[in-house]
């Protein structure tokens, strides 16, 4: 289990997407996080499979991590994988057969993940852990970037880490910065999505190196190494 830092393209300048993707690729980030919003499951629209394909063309070596904030992600899993998704995450609250959707993701040869809104109990995902490579805890209400980190989610992360041990990647997304990332690492997270915080940095690579250094002191069980 390793530290991973993923800039979220939702915070990029949409008028310069190719340049912003290239900026992430040159920053030393572990992956590009792409939030797909359908204006139904969450109150916002973002982008579709073509932007995933664009990221593959611009930066083929940059891992593409796709988070489907959709009521029916099962209808689009195959297309996003076809266009370049290498991880596909769906919400446990989605209006579909979660078992079948996770099996499809795995069958297509990419990593699978489940996501929880801040209000969803951690028990909701436990039946599905055998089909998950990672779990994402939203630390803001999904839909818009730039929101404040919700520390009340941390006990859920700690509970899942105790249950799953080190075999599962646990991700946080929402309000992540130098201070809140440490709070999440203390609870047991090892993957960190950051949007506005990283894209507003003059030197994204320097910020990622600093964030990685801050986080390297933690073993993701709430203890200093």
C-alpha positions in Angstrom: 0.0 0.0 0.0 1.5 3.3 -1.1 0.8 7.0 -1.0 -0.9 8.2 -4.2 -1.8 11.8 -5.1 -4.4 12.4 -7.8 -5.1 15.9 -9.1 -8.8 16.3 -10.1 -9.4 17.6 -13.6 -12.7 19.2 -12.4 -10.6 22.1 -11.0 -8.7 22.7 -14.3 -9.2 25.5 -16.7 -11.7 23.9 -19.1 -10.5 26.3 -21.9 -7.0 24.7 -21.7 -7.7 21.1 -21.0 -4.9 19.7 -23.1 -2.4 22.0 -21.4 -3.8 21.2 -17.9 -3.6 17.4 -18.5 0.0 17.8 -19.7 0.7 19.9 -16.5 -0.6 17.0 -14.3 1.5 14.6 -16.3 4.6 16.6 -15.7 3.9 17.2 -12.0 4.8 13.7 -10.7 1.2 12.9 -9.8 0.3 9.2 -9.6 -2.9 9.6 -11.7 -5.4 11.9 -13.1 -8.8 11.9 -11.4 -11.8 12.5 -13.7 -15.1 13.3 -12.1 -18.0 12.4 -14.4 -21.3 14.1 -13.3 -24.7 13.5 -14.8 -26.7 16.5 -13.3 -29.0 13.9 -11.7 -27.1 12.0 -9.1 -25.3 15.2 -8.3 -26.4 18.8 -9.1 -23.7 19.5 -11.7 -22.5 18.5 -15.2 -18.8 17.9 -15.9 -17.6 16.0 -18.9 -17.9 12.6 -20.7 -15.8 9.8 -22.2 -14.3 12.2 -24.8 -12.3 13.9 -22.1 -11.0 10.6 -20.9 -9.9 9.9 -24.4 -8.3 13.3 -24.6 -6.2 12.6 -21.5 -5.1 9.3 -23.0 -3.9 11.1 -26.2 -2.2 14.0 -24.4 -0.6 11.9 -21.7 -0.7 8.2 -22.5 1.6 7.4 -19.6 -0.6 9.1 -17.0 -3.0 6.7 -15.2 -6.6 7.6 -15.7 -8.9 7.3 -12.7 -12.6 7.8 -13.5 -15.2 8.5 -10.8 -18.8 8.0 -12.1 -21.1 10.3 -10.1 -24.1 9.0 -12.0 -27.5 7.5 -11.1 -26.9 4.7 -13.7 -23.2 4.2 -14.0 -23.8 0.6 -15.2 -25.0 2.0 -18.5 -21.6 3.7 -19.2 -18.9 1.5 -17.7 -18.0 -0.2 -20.9 -17.8 3.1 -22.9 -15.5 4.8 -20.3 -13.2 1.8 -20.3 -13.1 1.8 -24.1 -12.2 5.5 -24.0 -9.3 4.9 -21.6 -10.4 4.6 -18.0 -8.0 2.4 -16.0 -9.9 2.6 -12.7 -13.7 3.0 -12.6 -15.4 4.0 -9.3 -19.2 3.9 -8.8 -21.3 5.1 -5.9 -22.8 2.5 -3.5 -25.8 4.8 -3.5 -26.3 4.5 -7.3 -29.6 3.2 -8.7 -28.2 0.0 -10.2 -27.1 -3.6 -9.3 -23.9 -2.8 -7.5 -22.7 -6.5 -7.6 -23.2 -6.7 -11.4 -21.5 -3.3 -12.0 -18.4 -4.2 -10.0 -18.2 -7.6 -11.7 -18.3 -5.8 -15.1 -15.6 -3.4 -14.2 -13.4 -6.3 -13.1 -14.3 -8.3 -16.2 -13.1 -5.4 -18.4 -9.7 -5.7 -16.8 -9.5 -2.4 -14.9 -9.5 -1.5 -11.2 -12.8 -1.3 -9.4 -13.9 1.1 -6.7 -16.8 2.1 -4.6 -17.6 5.6 -3.4 -19.6 6.8 -0.4 -21.2 10.2 0.1 -20.4 11.8 3.5 -23.7 10.8 5.0 -23.6 7.1 4.0 -22.6 4.6 6.7 -19.5 2.6 6.1 -21.5 -0.6 6.6 -23.1 0.0 3.2 -20.0 -1.0 1.3 -18.8 -4.0 3.4 -20.7 -6.6 1.5 -18.9 -5.6 -1.7 -15.3 -5.4 -0.5 -14.4 -8.6 -2.2 -15.0 -6.9 -5.6 -13.3 -3.6 -4.7 -9.7 -2.6 -5.3 -10.3 0.7 -3.5 -12.9 2.7 -1.6 -13.3 6.5 -2.0 -14.8 8.5 0.9 -16.1 11.8 -0.2 -15.1 14.4 2.3 -17.4 17.1 0.8 -20.8 16.7 -0.7 -20.3 15.7 -4.3 -21.1 18.0 -7.1 -18.8 21.1 -6.9 -15.1 21.7 -6.2 -13.7 24.1 -3.7 -15.7 23.0 -0.6 -14.4 22.6 2.9 -13.1 19.2 4.2 -15.6 17.3 6.5 -13.6 15.8 9.4 -16.7 13.9 10.5 -16.0 11.3 7.8 -12.7 10.3 9.5 -14.2 7.7 11.9 -15.7 5.8 8.9 -12.3 5.7 7.3 -10.7 4.4 10.5 -13.4 1.7 10.8 -12.9 0.5 7.3 -9.1 0.4 7.7 -9.5 -1.7 10.9 -11.8 -4.0 9.0 -9.9 -4.3 5.7 -6.3 -4.0 6.9 -3.6 -2.9 4.5 -4.9 -4.8 1.5 -7.4 -2.1 0.5 -6.6 1.3 -1.0 -8.6 4.0 0.8 -9.1 7.3 -1.0 -10.4 10.7 0.1 -11.7 13.5 -2.1 -12.8 16.9 -1.1 -11.0 19.8 0.6 -7.7 18.0 0.6 -4.6 20.2 1.4 -1.4 19.9 3.4 -3.3 19.9 6.7 -6.4 17.9 5.9 -4.4 15.2 4.1 -2.6 14.4 7.3 -5.9 14.2 9.2 -7.1 11.7 6.6 -3.8 9.7 6.7 -4.2 9.5 10.5 -7.5 7.9 10.0 -6.1 5.4 7.5 -6.4 6.9 4.0 -3.5 6.4 1.5 -4.9 7.9 -1.7 -5.6 11.7 -1.9 -7.5 13.5 -4.6 -7.0 17.2 -4.7 -8.5 19.7 -7.1 -8.6 23.4 -6.4 -5.7 23.1 -4.0 -3.3 21.7 -6.6 -4.5 23.5 -9.7 -4.2 26.9 -8.1 -0.5 26.2 -7.3 2.0 28.0 -9.4 4.2 24.9 -9.3 2.0 21.8 -9.0 5.0 19.5 -8.9 6.5 21.3 -6.0 3.2 21.1 -4.1 2.8 17.4 -4.8 6.3 16.7 -3.6 5.6 18.6 -0.4 2.3 16.8 0.1 4.0 13.5 -0.5 6.7 14.4 2.1 4.1 15.4 4.7 2.3 12.1 4.2 5.3 9.8 4.1 5.6 9.9 7.9 2.3 8.0 8.3 1.7 4.2 8.0 -2.0 4.7 7.5 -3.1 3.2 10.8 -2.9 6.5 12.7 0.7 6.1 13.8 3.9 7.9 12.9 6.4 5.7 11.2 
